[in-house]
Amino acid sequence: MTAGFTTCDLYDADETLQSCSVQFQDLGARPVFTGPVRTIRCHRDNGLVKQILNTPGHGAVLVVDGGGSLESALMGDLIAAAAVRNGWAGVVIHGAIRDRAVVRTLDLGVKALGSNPRKSAKDGAGEVDVPVGFGGVTFTPGATLWADEDGILVTP
């Protein structure tokens, strides 16, 4: 699937776009993706991530603020596969994932800080569809996110 944009060209055309300064790794098979933002704020607990990605995504991008923790993974291959089945365009995780070998084969945009084989708690602690911020950007539910190999842009 060709997305038909580059973040560099988008920013050149509209410098009001927010540019995320976090240097994410591209970990899914879809390096270029865009969609409306949904959010989760959680810490070392992926219960809400699993719950949300198992619902229809309608081309949205889930932004997960895991506080930058690399202590445990907030998404693995099973949850990522559910996101593909449910029509999510991508997932941006300010934290870690696991099962990188499988995730890199899935038709899903995945940006994360890194990986850790340790699974997270499954209690469902956290918040859904609230503004979250990292890398100088506020990710607001309903905003538009564009991502490619050069980075992430979000409507203000």
C-alpha positions as CSV (number, residue, x, y, z in Angstrom):
1,M,0.0,0.0,0.0
2,T,1.4,3.4,-1.0
3,A,0.5,6.2,1.3
4,G,1.3,9.0,-1.2
5,F,3.1,11.4,1.2
6,T,6.4,12.0,3.0
7,T,6.5,13.7,6.3
8,C,9.2,16.1,5.0
9,D,6.9,17.3,2.2
10,L,4.0,17.6,4.6
11,Y,6.0,19.7,7.0
12,D,7.4,21.9,4.3
13,A,3.8,22.6,3.2
14,D,2.5,23.2,6.7
15,E,4.9,24.2,9.5
16,T,2.1,24.3,12.1
17,L,2.2,20.4,12.2
18,Q,3.7,19.0,15.4
19,S,6.9,17.0,14.8
20,C,7.7,14.3,17.3
21,S,11.4,14.4,18.4
22,V,11.5,10.9,19.8
23,Q,13.7,8.6,17.6
24,F,11.4,5.6,17.2
25,Q,12.4,2.3,15.6
26,D,10.3,1.2,12.6
27,L,9.2,-2.3,13.6
28,G,6.2,-3.3,11.4
29,A,6.0,-4.2,7.8
30,R,4.3,-0.9,6.9
31,P,6.8,1.9,7.5
32,V,4.5,4.6,6.1
33,F,1.0,5.1,7.6
34,T,-1.5,7.7,8.6
35,G,-4.8,7.9,10.3
36,P,-6.9,9.5,13.1
37,V,-5.3,9.2,16.6
38,R,-6.7,7.1,19.4
39,T,-4.7,7.1,22.7
40,I,-3.9,5.0,25.7
41,R,-1.8,6.1,28.7
42,C,-0.5,3.1,30.7
43,H,2.6,1.9,32.5
44,R,3.9,-1.7,32.2
45,D,0.3,-2.9,31.7
46,N,-1.0,-3.8,28.2
47,G,-4.6,-4.8,29.1
48,L,-6.1,-1.7,27.5
49,V,-3.8,-2.0,24.4
50,K,-5.1,-5.6,23.9
51,Q,-8.7,-4.5,24.5
52,I,-8.6,-1.5,22.1
53,L,-6.7,-3.3,19.3
54,N,-9.3,-6.1,19.4
55,T,-12.0,-3.6,18.3
56,P,-12.5,-2.2,14.8
57,G,-9.7,0.4,14.0
58,H,-11.3,1.9,10.9
59,G,-7.8,3.0,9.8
60,A,-6.8,4.7,13.0
61,V,-3.4,4.9,14.7
62,L,-3.2,3.9,18.3
63,V,-0.7,6.1,20.3
64,V,0.4,4.4,23.5
65,D,2.1,6.5,26.1
66,G,4.0,3.9,28.1
67,G,6.1,6.6,29.8
68,G,9.1,5.5,27.7
69,S,9.6,2.4,29.8
70,L,11.6,-0.4,28.3
71,E,11.0,-2.7,31.3
72,S,8.3,-4.8,29.7
73,A,6.5,-5.0,26.3
74,L,3.2,-3.3,25.7
75,M,2.5,-5.2,22.5
76,G,3.5,-8.5,21.0
77,D,2.7,-10.6,17.9
78,L,-0.8,-11.7,19.0
79,I,-2.0,-8.2,19.8
80,A,-0.4,-6.8,16.6
81,A,-2.1,-9.5,14.5
82,A,-5.4,-8.5,16.1
83,A,-4.7,-4.9,15.1
84,V,-4.2,-6.0,11.5
85,R,-7.4,-8.1,11.5
86,N,-9.3,-5.2,12.9
87,G,-8.2,-2.6,10.4
88,W,-5.8,-0.5,12.4
89,A,-3.3,1.5,10.3
90,G,-0.6,1.6,12.9
91,V,0.6,1.7,16.5
92,V,3.0,4.2,18.1
93,I,4.3,3.0,21.4
94,H,6.4,5.2,23.7
95,G,7.8,2.0,25.2
96,A,8.7,-1.5,24.2
97,I,7.2,-4.3,22.1
98,R,8.1,-8.0,21.9
99,D,8.1,-10.7,19.1
100,R,9.9,-8.4,16.7
101,A,10.5,-11.2,14.2
102,V,6.8,-11.7,13.7
103,V,5.7,-8.1,14.1
104,R,8.0,-7.1,11.2
105,T,6.1,-9.4,8.9
106,L,2.6,-7.9,9.7
107,D,1.0,-5.3,7.5
108,L,0.9,-2.7,10.3
109,G,2.8,0.5,11.0
110,V,4.6,0.0,14.3
111,K,6.9,2.5,15.9
112,A,8.4,1.8,19.3
113,L,11.4,2.6,21.4
114,G,12.7,-1.0,21.3
115,S,11.9,-4.4,22.5
116,N,11.9,-6.5,25.7
117,P,10.8,-10.2,25.9
118,R,9.3,-9.5,29.3
119,K,5.5,-9.4,29.2
120,S,3.6,-6.7,31.0
121,A,0.8,-6.8,33.5
122,K,-2.8,-7.5,32.1
123,D,-4.8,-5.6,34.7
124,G,-6.2,-2.9,32.3
125,A,-4.8,0.0,34.3
126,G,-4.6,3.3,32.5
127,E,-6.6,5.8,30.5
128,V,-8.1,5.6,27.0
129,D,-8.7,8.5,24.6
130,V,-7.1,11.2,26.7
131,P,-4.4,13.6,25.4
132,V,-0.9,12.2,25.8
133,G,2.4,13.9,25.2
134,F,6.0,13.0,24.4
135,G,8.7,14.2,22.1
136,G,7.3,17.7,22.2
137,V,4.0,16.7,20.8
138,T,0.5,16.4,22.3
139,F,-1.4,13.5,20.7
140,T,-5.1,14.4,20.9
141,P,-7.8,11.8,20.1
142,G,-9.1,12.6,16.6
143,A,-6.0,14.5,15.4
144,T,-4.4,13.2,12.2
145,L,-1.0,11.4,12.5
146,W,1.4,10.8,9.6
147,A,4.4,8.5,10.0
148,D,7.2,7.4,7.7
149,E,10.9,6.6,8.0
150,D,11.7,10.3,8.8
151,G,9.4,10.6,11.7
152,I,5.9,11.4,13.0
153,L,3.8,14.5,12.4
154,V,0.5,15.3,14.1
155,T,-2.1,18.0,13.5
156,P,-2.0,20.6,16.3
